[in-house]
Amino acid sequence: MSEEKPASSRRLYGRAKGHALSARQQHLVDTMLPGLSWADEGAVDPQTLLPGFASHVLEIGFGASEHLIGQAARASDTGFIGIEPFLNGVAKALTGIEEQGLANVRVKRADARDEIERMPDASFDRVFLLFPDPWPKKRHAFRRFVQADTAAQLSRILKPGGRLRVATDVRVYADWALPLLLEVPELQWTAARADDWRVAPSDHITTRYQSKHLGDIDPVFMDFERHAA
């Protein structure tokens, strides 16, 4: 059986695959994923990948895909692009796409950092980065997805007025990510009071991972809006 591997110019940390896929999942990876993915070279333009949609959304590291599939099912007029390096998560997304008959989702098994660099400026209305691997040890901080360069890239691919949501349930990650995001001139934190980041937004979809309460704090939701510098 074939196994699609993420193409990346960077080193990926952590597992890329877990338990063996079921026969159905492997079949979807072999037959369905190639048609929903995209090339490893050239621009990654949501208008080209999902033409004709009113808006476009990117989810980075969608995990078991409950949020990605749930949001896509809610908004059939919006195109969703999901990027996830973990093969089992991609297989679960394919299962959800098939079961719900979704025609507004494209997914790729890849390192999102490489894919974002190939995306045009101002190409997304929303970007989600939900509960990324926190790499809580100080010596592993360089492995965290939010860095100065990725924060700038996330801002760059957002349309003016576009929204970025970063959520975590690990204190060290929140303390790390928020200052980096606040340093991006075009990103404005939308929180006006504590409940704006301590209470889940009304459009949030709680995943099984979040429900396990594996972090050391209650989830925080940091929403940013892109403005002109």
C-alpha positions in Angstrom: 0.0 0.0 0.0 1.2 3.5 -0.7 1.8 6.1 1.9 1.8 9.8 1.1 4.5 11.6 3.1 4.7 15.3 3.8 7.1 17.1 1.5 9.0 19.8 3.5 12.3 21.7 3.3 12.2 21.8 7.1 12.5 19.2 9.8 9.2 18.1 11.3 9.2 17.3 15.0 6.9 14.8 16.6 5.1 11.9 15.1 4.0 11.9 11.5 2.0 8.7 11.8 0.2 6.8 14.6 -1.7 3.5 14.6 -2.2 1.7 11.3 -4.9 3.1 9.1 -8.1 1.1 8.6 -8.6 -0.4 5.2 -11.2 2.3 4.4 -8.8 5.1 5.6 -6.0 3.7 3.5 -8.2 3.5 0.5 -9.2 7.1 0.9 -5.6 8.2 1.3 -4.7 6.3 -1.9 -7.7 7.3 -4.0 -9.2 10.5 -2.6 -6.3 12.5 -1.2 -4.5 13.0 -4.5 -7.5 14.8 -5.9 -7.9 17.0 -2.8 -4.3 17.9 -2.4 -2.0 20.1 -4.5 1.5 20.3 -5.9 4.6 20.7 -3.9 5.8 23.6 -6.1 4.2 26.8 -7.3 1.7 29.1 -5.7 -0.9 27.8 -3.3 -3.8 30.1 -4.2 -7.2 29.3 -2.5 -8.9 31.1 -5.4 -7.4 28.5 -7.8 -7.8 25.5 -5.5 -11.4 26.4 -4.5 -12.8 28.8 -7.2 -16.2 30.4 -6.9 -16.5 30.5 -3.1 -17.4 33.7 -1.3 -14.5 33.4 1.2 -11.6 31.2 2.1 -10.5 29.8 5.4 -7.2 28.1 6.3 -6.8 25.7 9.2 -3.2 24.8 10.2 -2.7 21.5 12.0 -6.3 20.3 12.0 -5.6 17.2 14.0 -8.5 14.8 14.0 -10.4 17.3 11.8 -13.5 17.8 13.9 -13.2 21.6 13.7 -12.3 21.7 10.0 -15.1 19.4 9.0 -17.6 21.0 11.3 -16.9 24.5 10.1 -17.0 23.4 6.4 -20.3 21.7 7.0 -21.7 24.9 8.5 -20.6 27.1 5.6 -21.1 25.6 2.2 -20.4 28.9 0.5 -16.9 29.1 2.0 -13.8 27.2 0.8 -11.7 25.5 3.4 -8.1 24.5 3.1 -6.5 22.2 5.8 -2.9 21.3 6.3 -1.8 18.6 8.7 1.5 16.6 8.8 0.0 13.7 10.8 -1.3 11.0 8.4 -4.0 9.7 10.7 -5.5 13.2 11.0 -5.5 13.5 7.2 -7.3 10.1 6.9 -9.9 11.3 9.4 -10.5 14.4 7.4 -11.0 12.4 4.2 -13.5 10.2 6.1 -15.4 13.3 7.2 -15.4 14.9 3.7 -16.7 11.7 2.2 -19.4 11.0 4.8 -20.7 14.6 4.6 -20.3 15.0 0.9 -18.3 18.2 1.3 -17.3 19.9 -1.9 -15.7 22.9 -0.2 -12.6 21.4 1.4 -9.1 20.7 0.2 -6.5 19.0 2.4 -2.8 18.3 2.3 -0.4 16.3 4.4 2.4 18.7 4.7 4.4 21.2 6.9 2.2 24.3 6.9 5.2 26.6 7.1 6.3 25.6 3.6 2.8 25.9 2.2 2.2 29.3 3.7 5.3 30.7 2.1 3.8 29.8 -1.3 0.4 31.5 -0.6 -0.4 34.9 -2.1 -0.8 38.0 0.0 -4.2 38.7 1.3 -5.7 35.4 0.2 -7.7 34.2 3.3 -10.6 35.6 5.2 -9.8 33.5 8.3 -7.0 31.4 9.6 -7.2 29.0 12.5 -4.3 27.6 14.6 -6.0 25.6 17.3 -4.1 23.8 20.1 -0.8 23.4 18.3 1.9 21.2 19.9 3.1 23.4 22.7 6.6 21.9 23.1 6.5 23.1 26.7 10.2 22.7 27.5 12.3 25.8 27.1 14.9 24.1 24.9 12.2 23.1 22.5 10.7 26.6 22.1 12.2 26.8 18.5 9.9 24.0 17.5 6.7 25.9 18.3 4.7 26.9 15.3 4.3 30.5 16.3 7.6 32.3 15.8 8.4 35.8 14.6 8.6 34.7 11.0 5.4 32.6 11.0 3.5 35.3 12.8 4.4 37.7 10.0 3.4 35.1 7.4 0.0 34.6 9.0 -0.6 38.3 8.9 0.6 38.5 5.3 -1.9 35.9 3.9 -4.9 37.5 5.7 -7.1 39.9 3.8 -7.6 43.3 5.3 -10.2 42.8 8.0 -9.4 39.1 8.0 -9.3 37.2 11.3 -6.7 34.9 12.9 -7.5 32.7 15.9 -4.9 31.0 18.0 -6.1 28.7 20.8 -4.1 26.8 23.4 -4.6 25.2 26.8 -0.9 25.4 27.8 0.2 28.5 29.7 3.8 28.6 28.4 2.5 28.5 24.8 0.0 31.4 25.4 2.8 33.4 27.1 5.1 32.7 24.2 2.7 33.2 21.3 0.8 36.4 22.4 3.8 38.7 22.5 5.0 37.5 19.1 1.6 38.1 17.6 1.3 41.5 19.2 4.6 42.5 17.6 3.2 42.2 14.1 2.1 45.8 13.2 -0.8 44.7 11.0 -2.4 42.4 13.6 -4.7 43.9 16.2 -5.8 41.8 19.2 -9.6 42.0 19.3 -9.9 41.3 23.1 -11.4 44.2 25.1 -12.1 42.3 28.3 -10.9 39.0 29.9 -13.9 37.0 28.8 -13.0 37.8 25.2 -10.1 35.3 25.4 -11.2 33.1 28.3 -14.6 32.2 26.9 -14.8 30.1 23.8 -16.1 32.2 20.8 -19.7 31.5 19.7 -18.5 30.0 16.4 -16.0 27.6 18.0 -16.3 23.9 17.6 -15.0 21.9 20.6 -13.0 18.9 19.6 -12.4 15.7 21.5 -8.7 16.7 22.0 -9.8 19.9 23.7 -12.4 18.0 25.8 -9.6 15.8 27.3 -8.2 18.9 29.2 -4.6 17.8 28.7 -3.2 21.3 29.2 -2.4 23.1 32.4 -4.9 26.0 32.0 -8.4 26.4 30.6 -8.3 27.1 26.9 -7.6 30.6 25.8 -8.7 32.0 22.4 -6.6 34.8 21.0 -8.4 36.5 18.1 -6.6 39.0 15.9 -7.8 41.2 13.0 -5.6 42.3 10.2 -5.3 46.1 9.7 -3.1 48.2 7.5 0.3 48.9 9.1 
